[in-house]
Amino acid sequence: MTSQVRGSQLARLLGQWHALPGRRRSPDYAALAAAVRGLLADGRLPLGVRLPAERELAEALRISRTTVTAAYRQLRETGHLASRRGAGSWTMLPGTHRVASTGLWTPLDDRDMIDLGVAALAAPPQLVPAARAATEDLPRYLGGAGYHPTGIIELREAIARSYTDRGLLTSAEQIMVTSGTQHALDLVLRLALAPGGNVLVESPTYPNALAALSARRARIATHGLAADGAGWDADLLLGSIRQTRPKLAYLIPDFQNPTGHLMPADLRERAVATAHAAGTDLVVDESFVDLPLDGTVLPPPTAAFDRHSRVISIGGMSKPYWGGLRIGWVRASAPQVQRLAAARVGVDMASPVLDQLVAVHLLADAPTIVAARRCQLAAQRDALLGALAERLPDWRVTAPRGGVTLWAELDGPISSALARAAEEVGVRLAPGPRFGLDGTLERFLRLPFTLPAADLVEAVGRLADVRYDLDRAARPQWREATVIA
Ligand SMILES: Cc1ncc(COP(=O)(O)O)c(C=O)c1O
């Protein structure tokens, strides 16, 4: 699936390419080629897209065509561009750099290790009372077989109410309870995506979503998010949906994991309309929607702009409440929920009744629990930002307005090397390339603020120590991506 980048779009992505840090006396064509390689390494410019014709880019950048010709030639020589006479030039990375994203995560047995690889909070104090209350409720269900493929009705009603409270009228028939958001995604993919189907995802994105897509043998194209500013480039996102007409697009509009970006209302509306026109289903992951910080006001849910059952929303209890509960859900049309339930019977039949009852009790206490979570997360985020400013001032970070992670832009393409070094000093990291395809994103690191402030400060101190020891030669900005196998 090929999509095309227009001259004006590439010019916008390139920004101040002629004045990039690290540029000394290199000629313009070399600086332009280096800037394009930088965009590829950062995942901002996807692989396999057609670049503008030389003349078009020259006009957009207001430079001579010879400069663009020389830059494209250099990109071809370094293996970043493939050209066919008369057909155009496509982006690529040198060699075969596809990196499988298994999303594998092994629980820690080392208690001294500070785990920044997992972005999830410990359970809230209300969990044990909720579990006790749930056991009191259980006898009401013991007279039946206990299989509820779409979930027990009281939980589906509570989840439906939470959507209605957000301004999206929802009935219990539109909700299916799953064993976590990951399970919700897997089921939706089973239903909506034939093996080998085309999918569009953000880059960076949630690694386990990539794992679920790989399991469906999906053909994945990416939309590169900016680390700072608005995140999504509306023109490019909508353009690639229009051009490539993917079967499905997986988006995380509410405090995106890992960048923390919040998609504005107008882009939600345009994305839904464009997806409908292209015949694309939008799978919208709302894992972090309950966690706006600093009083940030949320735009309407993406599904609020949907009039054609194009949007399937998924969410769960893991981020605001506890991951160990394994409760998630799908919000879709009632017929889609029925089809999902039928598909689920061949997978795991139904979710545990007792856990669903615990979720009912937690949701009844939602305002108190979620308010405390937001306070806790804001304080931890600020402690992390403070420690980074003090110990690693060369890293660029934007304070996220919600969610549980920030996406740090490092002072070189060192993310995997840093993760290896950090392991030695008792800090576990998920390096940037885990959040993308093809070994890009080496200049980035996801840092969750889900641990207590003291742990975060200690971890940053250890990272600063090992950063100092890493090869200083890795510092220049626009280097090739370090490839991980
Ligand atoms: C965007 C996103 N989707 C899904 C999940 C998985 O959530 P669950 O624990 O509910 O399966 C996570 C967990 O980190 C996530 O960040």
Ligand as a Chemical Component Dictionary entry (heavy atoms), coordinates in Angstrom:
data_LIG
# 
_chem_comp.id                   LIG 
_chem_comp.type                 NON-POLYMER 
_chem_comp.pdbx_formal_charge   0 
_chem_comp.three_letter_code    LIG 
# 
loop_
_chem_comp_atom.comp_id 
_chem_comp_atom.atom_id 
_chem_comp_atom.alt_atom_id 
_chem_comp_atom.type_symbol 
_chem_comp_atom.charge 
_chem_comp_atom.model_Cartn_x 
_chem_comp_atom.model_Cartn_y 
_chem_comp_atom.model_Cartn_z 
_chem_comp_atom.pdbx_ordinal 
LIG C1 C1 C 0 -3.128 1.918  24.505 1  
LIG C2 C2 C 0 -3.311 0.661  25.303 2  
LIG N1 N1 N 0 -4.198 -0.260 24.896 3  
LIG C3 C3 C 0 -4.380 -1.401 25.571 4  
LIG C4 C4 C 0 -3.653 -1.684 26.700 5  
LIG C5 C5 C 0 -3.869 -3.001 27.386 6  
LIG O1 O1 O 0 -4.772 -2.794 28.419 7  
LIG P1 P1 P 0 -5.418 -4.010 29.246 8  
LIG O2 O2 O 0 -4.555 -4.202 30.446 9  
LIG O3 O3 O 0 -6.787 -3.474 29.593 10 
LIG O4 O4 O 0 -5.484 -5.200 28.381 11 
LIG C6 C6 C 0 -2.716 -0.761 27.168 12 
LIG C7 C7 C 0 -1.896 -1.066 28.338 13 
LIG O5 O5 O 0 -0.845 -0.500 28.523 14 
LIG C8 C8 C 0 -2.532 0.431  26.450 15 
LIG O6 O6 O 0 -1.630 1.340  26.822 16 
# 
loop_
_chem_comp_bond.comp_id 
_chem_comp_bond.atom_id_1 
_chem_comp_bond.atom_id_2 
_chem_comp_bond.value_order 
_chem_comp_bond.pdbx_ordinal 
LIG C1 C2 SING 1  
LIG C2 N1 SING 2  
LIG C2 C8 DOUB 3  
LIG N1 C3 DOUB 4  
LIG C3 C4 SING 5  
LIG C4 C5 SING 6  
LIG C4 C6 DOUB 7  
LIG C5 O1 SING 8  
LIG O1 P1 SING 9  
LIG P1 O2 DOUB 10 
LIG P1 O3 SING 11 
LIG P1 O4 SING 12 
LIG C6 C7 SING 13 
LIG C6 C8 SING 14 
LIG C7 O5 DOUB 15 
LIG C8 O6 SING 16 
# 
